[in-house]
């Protein structure tokens, strides 16, 4: 009986030791691979040419400094379309991204060929591009840019509105029901708000322009597979005809998505 008890105790000790070693190993992998980063995207889609363009767009900011302050100093970090001039300017709604261009032309692409059943890849086909709609190029294609930047701290993705870089300006923030509720993740919260955008350009009365911006803050790590958590927000507006002034733009931010340790 005493021998059986000793054997059970030895097994228990071995299991506990193995569990501690495994937990330490996972913690070390977490610390070695952990990274936090931001992503900012701007997209403009027009069906006809825009002339003498000036835009003021909401910027990600922590309240003191713009997310783009450093990125704008290096053209290598800003893969903007040719002819776009991007700077940060002070406005009555705070610091915003100013985009100026003599002209922004539309871009249309040919349709993609769907992959047929049984094929691993679609047939080789050159994507045709044009600045005008045609039967060969019927698909409007947005122009824009993306910026990725590492963060210098672990992001508070559960409560970014009070603690992290998010779009400014924000007015009339209200919590709303999650569009895609997840019972397994009670951290997810959705907020809607109103921001501002300034647009000045000449175009035809029937032209429509879709402007959208998105921003995401992410924590990522690798423990036998990538995992992480994030918050993300999106702003979009459709403008018709020539513009010369400020316009309200609707935004939404989703917080607390992903996995937490």
Secondary structure, 3 states (H helix, E strand, C coil): CHHHHHHHHHHHHHHHHHHHHHHHHHHHHHHHHCEEEEEEEEEEEECCCEEEEEEEECEEECCCCECCCCHHHCHHHCCCCCCCEEEEEEECCEEEEEEEEEEECCCEECCCCCCCCCCCCCCCCCCCEECCCCCCCCEECCEEEEEEEECCCCCCCCCHHHHCCEEECCEEEEEECCCCCCCCCCCCEEEEEEEEEEEEEECCCCCEEEEEEEEEEEEEEECCCEEEEEEEEEEEEEEECCEEEEEEEEEEEEEEEECCC
